[in-house]
Amino acid sequence: MMDAGIMEGEGGIDGIRMTWNSWPTTKLDANKIVIPIATSISPIKSHSDIQILPYIPLRCKTCSCILNPFSRVDFSVKIWICPFCFHRNQFPPHYSPMISDINLPAELYPHFTTVEYSFPSQIPSCPVFLFVLDSCIINEELEFVKSAIKQAITLLPDNALVGLISFGTQVQVHELGFSDLSKVYVFRGNKEFCKEEVLDQLGLSSFGQRGIVPPKAAGNSIDHQLNNNNNIVSINRFLLPASDCQYALDSVLDELQPDQWQVETGHRALRCTGVALNVAAGLVGACLPGTGARIIALVGGPCTEGPGTIVSKELSEPIRSHKDLDKDAAPHFYKAVKFYENLSKQLVSQGHVLDLFASALDQVGVAEMKVVVEKTGGLVVLAESFGHPVFKDSFKRIFEDGEQSLGLSFNGTFEVNCSKDIKIQGIIGPCTSLEKKGSSCADTVIGQGNTTAWKLCGLDRSTSLTVFFDISPTSERLNSLETSNSQFYLQFQTNYQNPEGQQRLRVTTVARKWVDSTANPEELLEGFDQETAAVVMARLTSLKMEEEEGFDATRWLDRSLIRLCSRFGDYRKDDPSSFILNPSISIFPEFMFNLRRSQFIQVFNNSPDETAYFRMLLNRENVTNAVVMIQPSLIAYSFSAPPAPALLDVASIAADRILLLDSYFSVVIFHGLTIAQWRNMGYQNEPEHKAFTLLLEAPHEEAKLIIKDRFPVPRLVVCDQHGSQARFLLAKLNPSATYNTVQDVADGSDIIFTDDVSLQVFFEHLQRLAVQS
């Protein structure tokens, strides 16, 4: 049985897409299909059809799976049978009198494969936002970021708690609750502080040592959440409700100046980013353990002081490059990564999130901080300046409500349950293992493995996780296909705190079927999702590049594609001209061609910070968005035809055409030579050329719609043919016309100066090698 609406939108109501929607029956067959068996799931994806159930779910007494549409029910004796372990469970008394085959609870309806449970008896908690601001930047940049924070405060709910830390050579914790004058606690920038030292210096040591945990049922007031009744020292000196702190925070920001520590000639500014985040983690951990909190780091340059340092103070030492990392010539890198790994453990244990907004022309250490941002489920934005729309619009988006809201949620846990013949290898995505081991854990680990449960400190509506599965070695499955039900089941449970502070449990249960892939390869291919497979291969390749020394990503992808095409292609041996691919797999080679050329694999022109940024977004976005990162979309606008998709090929360039490229990280509006000349001559301003005006406006309107719905906000590039910024388009196009094939170029088109092979040549080589295997 296949779930209804399996390919609807981004996985329909379930938010699930699988590489294979029919699974091979044995481990040997699973290895032969080449592409990993994996599921991409958006745990709290928004959908209008999801039912909110205001009661506690029924769990199986043996395996803890939750009642679902695939449970068999014996209405005569009021028993339900778990589809995972087949245990017979009695319905509780409040279910029994009313349940019948014509009066089912919502979770048993066939189309409610995803439901969400709410727990109304719990008191909503207040979210916490602690801003950590870099002051080692020029005054113009500082004014931009101060303005952004002031705007953010106005968008926060009144009960949200707000704090501020600034840092340069030293770290300053601002006491917002002392309204008479500005009061600051200073920490040295060259020393790592443990949590107890932070509490002691802030005058909160007794609070922290006593381990005060705000009881959820103590009351709805902020004071109950912040203070212990017997504790004189209150941490609301540092964290105030947004409704109360706006004046105090504005005053502190107005007084804040660029770091006054003198920068010597030939040196970088002393910036203690690591210590600032260390202090921030101690502060929110002491104040609100177990309650949703976000540390929002606004960083404008590299850390050069204390733990987390990525480069020395001397400008003569360049910041590490990919070449330095490959040659083990980056003296600060591994020490900084170790520091941030320890910081991530502290934040995960507290259930708190680190968001990173890095705005600088040079690197700031995103590569080193990747581990803490990813393991806490934080957001990351990389921009050139705090005044750039990429930063300003993205920063504003995280605080907006309504349709534009990201649905930022806190303190999540994610659990996977599966039928007995299935093993869980691990997860790639913004999460941390909870080390809950069991019989469902596979021997082979991918990403965060050896567990069936993960911590999601921060998650939102677009957060996506990739779960990898394996088939357990068994000889019983083939026989069961002939004699009994060929279905298997997966259940995903996501417990989280929504933006309103309410505790929710999202439960998604899906059924798929076993297929004898040796006897019925066509049936297996019918359930192949080419887009999901491309995204899973991109995520897995990126992981291998980071974890396996000397890993040749291009060669591994090529060999995997050749094996796949040899396994499922239709051909006569050693006859390339006879090679045909099933439509279910026919566009997958093109995805692989573009993946090989993408920024995830080819890191030569990118810094380690940029590569880390690209890979973090690849790992956390849903399949639809990730596909655009791998293979951008291209739309053509012209007088002769309405807007239409165009081939991602240099041949799509024409002098009388406008192209709109969406590569996720940037949106490019490219004007052909003739169009650019007409625009420069001002034809769009003349009434008789209204059609030309509309033609120029159309791609801009479409670009606005793309930018409006995306986070982080992409960079908008408007360029002309043969202009310097045309490289943003040319770099993504198939080089079917290069300097070696100038004679084949159509009038008004273009060429690409590259030695890369074209898609046609790539496919010819693939055909030749596949028929030899």
Phi, psi and omega in degrees: 000130177256139180297139175297139178071029185298325182255012181286121179055224179264067176085015177062211182295333184279339183066031185239135169225136183243148174297316178234124179266355166233135187250144175293156189276338184233160179296323179297316179293325179296323177291328183287337183278357169073301182287129182301149173279111186213158179234131171258122184231136172260100193300325182235036177305138180280135178206133186293339184270358181287126180276134174262118184253116187274050178206171183281136182289158175269126181249148173292135183289341183265310187248358178068012173290155187258145178312134186210171184298342182267001176285135176274137185240131173256099186292334183293325181247007177058054181233142172239142184254124181292128180286350182269315183241356178066020177285141179269120184246136178278135173292142179292164184304323184285346173273317194305314187297330190254343187285136178200176182292345177249003179221080184263148169292157188303324185289353178260353178291135186303326184271359176260061178288342173236125175226164179229130180261135175246154182238084189295342183287343182279145179278126179301140178262162183266130177290153182240134177233112179250111181275130178242106193252128177281122179256005177272051180226163181293159187301322181298315178295321180297322178295322178300313185286326176297319178297321180295320180293317179300319179293322181297321181300324181289340182267346182286150173296152186300329184272357178293140180264137187232139175220166182220131171233133173243155182209150174210252172288330177230170180253131179243120174262117186271129179270099184284339183279356179258092191281342185293322178202166181289126180236129187229139173256126187253135176241138178298141184274355183251017183227138175273133183250135172280167185301321182294322179293321177298313181297319182296316182291333179272359180076026182241017188300319181294326178296314183287319184295328180280354175061046182294121175247121183297115180293132186291335183260012185285342181148171185264352185283154178295325180301320179296326183284332185264324193245152168264138187303328184262006185258116182291320182281122184246136181281359176285007167291332185253335180236118181239152174300144181303327181291338184257340191257001187300316181294315181297317182291320177299320180295316179296317181294322179296325181279342185291128181243160173304150183310129186274354181293127185291134178261118181290154178299134181081010181236159173270162176295146176281114185230121185253061183302316183298316180295321180300316180289327176299313179293319180298317179297320178295320182294307182290331178291324179285325185284311190222063177297134178084357179248145185299125178216144178239127170265117184255103183269126178246101192246133184243013180180177184283148175285125182237004185221135174074192179298145183089003179301135179247345179203155181284173181289334184285129179293343179293340177267115180286157175288142185307144176245176176299323180297319178296318180294321179295325182268006182058041182247028178246091190297334185264344194300303188291328177293319178293318179299319178298319178299314183287333173296317178294322178296322180296322178297319179295314182294320180296319179296331178273344182079028184248160190245144170246118173259141183237121173245104183253120182229103180194158177284334179256180179285151182239352180110024178299323181299320178287322183278354182307318185297319183282324178293315184289318182288338177263001179072029182282164175270153178220136177225132179240121182224170181276335185201155174289349177264356182281143179304331179301317177284307188301313183286324178292317181297320179294323183300325185290344180255352184287153179248179177076213184298329182278353184295141175279346182070043183299124182235167190228164165049051181268155167230148184230123181237145179238130173239143183214163177299161194295336183273006184245139178241149181258122181274326180154187182229140166252124180156182184281077182205173178224138180296138173264004176055042175266092185275153180191187183291343181276355181281132180278160177288324179273129184252134173235122180068229178273098186239195183059036180199162173244007180219145183224154177263132175240089182299322178225138177207158178219184187295336181259357180302131181232143177237144177250113181259126180260136182239161175223159178262129180287145179297118181205148177253358184277336188295319181299320179293323183292335178297327183274333190252338186213197183298130181264011181274156167226168189227149174228138176231132180243123181244122180240111177260126185206168178253116185285174184303336179274001179086009180269145180276131180230155174230111177266127181237122178238124179236127181231154177240140173226178184236152174278145178225137174283096188291341178285318182275329184230065180296330180295321179295324177295317182293332179300332181262015181275125178258105187294321180294313179298320180298318179297318181292318179297318178296323178295316181293319180292320178296316179300319178297316180296323179296328180277327188260332185255117182292132178074017181291127179264095188295315183297316180295319180295318178296318180297315181295322179295319180293319178298316179297318181296313182292326177292326181287319188246356178284159177250116185198164169264135184304133179065022177233089183302328183293341181270358187288127178224138177255140174302140179306333180292348183227006191291331181264356180298319177302325178292322175300317181293323177300315181286328176296319179301329184265357188282170179290347178284331183255314181269100186262003188303316185267008182241152175279162175304325178297314181295317179298316178299319179298311181300317184288326177298318180288323176302320185284339187251347182271160180288172186299318182302313179291320181295325178298321178295326176297322183280312182230095184301156176265149182227128179240136181253138177238131179205171178287332189277347184204155176292165178305134184210150175301142180238157177297140178281068189217148180298337178293345179285346179285131176217152184296328183256031185226146172251135179246139176243113180255128174246107178251020181075305181281337177215152175240122187246127172253115189245120180262129174298165187302312181294316179301316180296320179295316179298319179296317180295333178276354174082021181299331183293345180270356182262133185303326183287351179248041180300323180298323179292322177300315180295324178296319179292325184283329187304309180294331178292322178295319178294321179297322178298320179294321179296312183295323183300323187263009188241143173223131354296156179296127181287159177282132178264122180240121176250120186218170180239157177302135182072004176279166184295325183275000175298344179299332179297329176275311186301327182295339183261353186270150174295124183279064179289341176232117180235184180295344178275346183234037184302327184294342182265004185276132178286157178299134178084351179275202186212172174233161179243128180276091182205158173257004178297148177284154177276169179299322180297315179295319178301315183289325177298317178295320180298315179300315183297318183283326182294321183283350178272339186289000000 
